[in-house]
């Protein structure tokens, strides 16, 4: 199983993340900010292992998360089927 991460919005102070950046995760940390990775990893791990996540009032195989640096980056994660 794989998880696709996509940057939906970016006002990253370091310029590290750009809107539209995508990463495919199988087991190792992709080349993203470590503070952001540390926050989203539990959700990525859940999806990699077939779990569902709370998404509004339902359970889904996806998530959206805002960067811990004042929400400057919005990233979406979802199951990736090639």
C-alpha contacts under 8 A as a table, 3 or more apart, distances in Angstrom:
res1	aa1	res2	aa2	distance
1	X	26	X	6.82
1	X	48	X	5.64
1	X	49	X	7.54
1	X	50	X	7.90
1	X	79	X	7.45
1	X	80	X	7.38
1	X	81	X	7.98
2	X	24	X	6.64
2	X	25	X	5.62
2	X	26	X	4.92
2	X	48	X	6.06
2	X	79	X	6.02
2	X	80	X	5.26
2	X	81	X	7.31
3	X	24	X	5.76
3	X	25	X	5.12
3	X	26	X	6.71
3	X	44	X	6.79
3	X	47	X	6.96
3	X	48	X	6.55
3	X	77	X	6.43
3	X	78	X	5.48
3	X	79	X	4.59
3	X	80	X	5.03
4	X	22	X	6.88
4	X	23	X	5.75
4	X	24	X	4.61
4	X	25	X	6.29
4	X	77	X	5.58
4	X	78	X	5.47
4	X	79	X	6.15
4	X	80	X	5.30
5	X	22	X	5.43
5	X	23	X	5.08
5	X	24	X	6.32
5	X	25	X	7.57
5	X	75	X	6.67
5	X	76	X	5.58
5	X	77	X	4.50
5	X	78	X	6.79
6	X	20	X	6.24
6	X	21	X	5.71
6	X	22	X	4.39
6	X	23	X	6.60
6	X	75	X	5.59
6	X	76	X	5.24
6	X	77	X	6.55
7	X	10	X	6.99
7	X	17	X	7.27
7	X	18	X	6.77
7	X	19	X	5.16
7	X	20	X	5.29
7	X	21	X	5.31
7	X	22	X	6.48
7	X	73	X	7.13
7	X	74	X	5.98
7	X	75	X	4.46
7	X	76	X	6.45
8	X	19	X	5.45
8	X	20	X	6.17
8	X	73	X	7.59
8	X	74	X	5.45
8	X	75	X	5.58
8	X	76	X	6.85
9	X	18	X	7.54
9	X	19	X	5.18
9	X	20	X	7.94
9	X	72	X	7.65
9	X	73	X	5.48
9	X	74	X	5.01
9	X	75	X	7.20
10	X	17	X	6.30
10	X	18	X	5.66
10	X	19	X	5.45
10	X	72	X	5.89
10	X	73	X	4.44
10	X	74	X	6.55
11	X	15	X	7.51
11	X	72	X	4.94
11	X	73	X	6.06
12	X	15	X	5.09
12	X	16	X	6.36
12	X	17	X	6.06
12	X	18	X	7.74
12	X	72	X	5.62
12	X	73	X	6.17
13	X	16	X	7.74
13	X	72	X	7.89
14	X	17	X	7.98
15	X	18	X	7.04
16	X	32	X	7.72
16	X	33	X	7.46
17	X	21	X	6.93
17	X	32	X	7.52
17	X	73	X	7.55
18	X	21	X	5.69
23	X	30	X	6.56
24	X	30	X	7.54
24	X	80	X	7.66
25	X	28	X	6.62
25	X	29	X	7.16
25	X	30	X	6.46
26	X	48	X	7.37
29	X	32	X	7.63
29	X	37	X	7.30
32	X	36	X	7.26
32	X	37	X	6.65
33	X	36	X	5.39
33	X	37	X	6.19
34	X	37	X	4.87
34	X	38	X	5.92
35	X	38	X	5.20
35	X	39	X	6.55
35	X	68	X	7.31
36	X	39	X	5.27
36	X	40	X	6.36
36	X	67	X	5.70
36	X	68	X	6.70
37	X	40	X	5.22
37	X	41	X	5.63
38	X	41	X	5.51
39	X	42	X	7.21
39	X	68	X	7.72
40	X	43	X	5.47
40	X	44	X	6.31
40	X	65	X	7.14
41	X	44	X	4.93
41	X	45	X	5.92
42	X	45	X	5.10
42	X	46	X	6.20
43	X	46	X	5.11
43	X	47	X	6.35
43	X	53	X	7.33
43	X	63	X	7.28
44	X	47	X	5.20
44	X	48	X	6.09
44	X	77	X	7.18
45	X	48	X	5.07
45	X	49	X	6.27
46	X	49	X	5.28
46	X	50	X	6.49
46	X	51	X	5.05
46	X	52	X	6.98
46	X	53	X	7.64
47	X	50	X	5.16
47	X	51	X	5.18
47	X	52	X	6.59
47	X	53	X	7.91
47	X	61	X	6.30
47	X	62	X	7.54
47	X	78	X	7.48
47	X	79	X	6.65
48	X	51	X	7.51
48	X	79	X	7.73
51	X	61	X	7.11
52	X	59	X	5.78
52	X	60	X	5.28
52	X	61	X	5.05
52	X	62	X	7.68
53	X	59	X	5.30
53	X	60	X	5.37
53	X	61	X	6.10
53	X	62	X	6.76
53	X	63	X	7.12
54	X	57	X	7.12
54	X	58	X	5.96
54	X	59	X	4.66
54	X	60	X	6.42
55	X	58	X	5.43
55	X	59	X	5.60
55	X	60	X	6.03
55	X	62	X	7.50
55	X	63	X	6.64
56	X	59	X	7.83
60	X	63	X	7.75
61	X	78	X	5.90
61	X	79	X	6.24
62	X	76	X	7.26
62	X	77	X	5.36
62	X	78	X	4.15
62	X	79	X	6.74
63	X	76	X	5.66
63	X	77	X	5.22
63	X	78	X	6.57
64	X	74	X	6.92
64	X	75	X	5.63
64	X	76	X	4.36
64	X	77	X	6.35
65	X	74	X	5.70
65	X	75	X	5.42
65	X	76	X	6.51
66	X	70	X	7.97
66	X	71	X	4.65
66	X	72	X	6.91
66	X	73	X	5.59
66	X	74	X	4.48
66	X	75	X	6.42
67	X	70	X	6.56
67	X	71	X	4.51
67	X	72	X	5.77
67	X	73	X	5.00
67	X	74	X	6.32
67	X	75	X	7.84
68	X	71	X	5.80
68	X	72	X	7.89
69	X	72	X	6.11
71	X	74	X	6.85
